[in-house]
Amino acid sequence: MDNAERHLGHNGMPVLVDFWAPWCGPCQMMAPTFALAAAAMPQVRFAKINTQTETTLGQRFSIRSIPTLALFVNGQEVQRQAGALDANGIQRWLMAGLRQAGR
């Protein structure tokens, strides 16, 4: 089991992943708002995957543009959003995904 599987798998907590790269301007702009959303929502595990260094994971999850947010519940992707969001947008999008997943 690789590191991503351990974090995304059946750990009992929803996981929100930010797929990003250091050369991506919108990714850099969203980073502080992602951190703010993480601080406001301790019931969700927030993770970042650098698609430049983790190319296999980017391919495995079919990431076509960055930033891309993906919400995983019980190891299954339940929602995806391409493009940068502010902290409130991340929280609203995340809460909608959790409701959809019955959480």
Secondary structure, 3 states (H helix, E strand, C coil): CCHHHHHHCCCCCCEEEEEECCCCHHHHHHHHHHHHHHHHCCCCEEEEEECCCCHHHHHHCCCCCCCEEEEEECCEEEEEEECCCCHHHHHHHHHHHHHHCCC
